[in-house]
Amino acid sequence: MKPATRTGGTRRWRPAFAFALAIAVAGCSSPRPGGDAAGREADAPIDSVTAPLVLPGTVEPSGSSLAARTLAEVRATLGVRKPPQAPAAGSASAIDAVEATRRYVRGRAAAIEGQLLVAASELERARTLDPGSAAILEELARVQGRIGNAARAAECHELLLAIRPGDVEALFSSGVAAASRGDLPRAVDRLATLHAMDEGERARGLQGFRGEARTVADLALARSLVTLGADAATVEVLARAVADAPPELPAAMRADLEFSLGDALARTGDLAGAAAAWERADAIPGAASRSLPRRLWAEVRLGREADAVSLLERAIETAPDDDATVAMAKWFARIRPAEAARLAGDRPGPRVRAALLGGREAAKLLESAVAAAPATARVEVLR
């Protein structure tokens, strides 16, 4: 028996999509010592002031023993997490097999009608009667997932993999579930198997899901690899995910791919590639621009001063009082105080001007703001 992968011709939103990948991006800043810009060094060390601009641990090499290994090597190092042994197909008696089929049919009918608890009960009984049936396990996993019983759905998919090791849907659901609960070796094994498949095979196996299922799987795999410190393997996964991204992929998810690829490339030392990926992420229509601090950091590290200044100028002109812009201005003033003072000029936005000037000049700016409009002046200009 082969259960259908669609209901009413509409792709179903499976519970696995509740798995969310969120990469924190913050322009976190710290107070600077006082003093005029002219009294500081013209070129302060860049590395010493990276943390206030880019979150620590996001762009530095991981230093892990897995850092330079390919995805296949990482998977081999972690070891294959074999699914539990399942009874062989056809192990049920003839009478039990007939009753299991009846229960399965009733369960599927109840699922189609939206009676999910009835469906689960019928399918669980069918599973007991014929534990070696892949079709029953497959349908039971789907129903349990729709009910919201993710643990039981994952268990059923693991049992299904013991019968059909290459089942695309089971690899996807089991791998994403393992990643969400922190079982990284199992997540890498399942999702790496899926990632290595031919694109057509993956697409056919996930046709019952929404179009972004492949990207969800790749992002879950990449997140697991990042946690393990497998920098090169992360680049390998995300580079393919970017290349294979379906046209209908939502803008936010496409930007996540490019943004994450940029971080991964930076960790391998490819700052030029990282800067390009971050720029592509920010250029995606409809996606939030969150890579500017990283792009500024990369341009300075690459010695592309003119590009760095141009990037900061555009940020100041577009959103002078935005927290990210202020953080970028503060960071740039630390390492290039003379250029930052030139950029300050008569810019609108007291916060960004104070950030660019620093020290006593910023205090004077605050005093002027208070004198001009004491009722509306904000202390935030110094933050």
HELIX and SHEET records of a PDB file:
HELIX    1   1 PRO A   15  ALA A   18  5                                   4    
HELIX    2   2 ALA A   37  GLY A   39  5                                   3    
HELIX    3   3 ASP A   47  VAL A   49  5                                   3    
HELIX    4   4 LEU A   71  LEU A   78  1                                   8    
HELIX    5   5 ALA A   94  ILE A  112  1                                  19    
HELIX    6   6 LEU A  116  LEU A  129  1                                  14    
HELIX    7   7 ALA A  134  ILE A  147  1                                  14    
HELIX    8   8 ALA A  150  ILE A  163  1                                  14    
HELIX    9   9 VAL A  168  SER A  180  1                                  13    
HELIX   10  10 LEU A  184  HIS A  195  1                                  12    
HELIX   11  11 GLU A  199  GLY A  205  1                                   7    
HELIX   12  12 ALA A  213  LEU A  228  1                                  16    
HELIX   13  13 ASP A  231  ASP A  244  1                                  14    
HELIX   14  14 ALA A  251  ARG A  267  1                                  17    
HELIX   15  15 LEU A  271  ALA A  283  1                                  13    
HELIX   16  16 LEU A  292  ARG A  301  1                                  10    
HELIX   17  17 GLU A  305  THR A  318  1                                  14    
HELIX   18  18 ASP A  323  ILE A  335  1                                  13    
HELIX   19  19 PRO A  337  ALA A  344  1                                   8    
HELIX   20  20 PRO A  350  LEU A  357  1                                   8    
HELIX   21  21 GLY A  359  ALA A  372  1                                  14    
HELIX   22  22 VAL A  379  LEU A  382  5                                   4    
END                                                                             
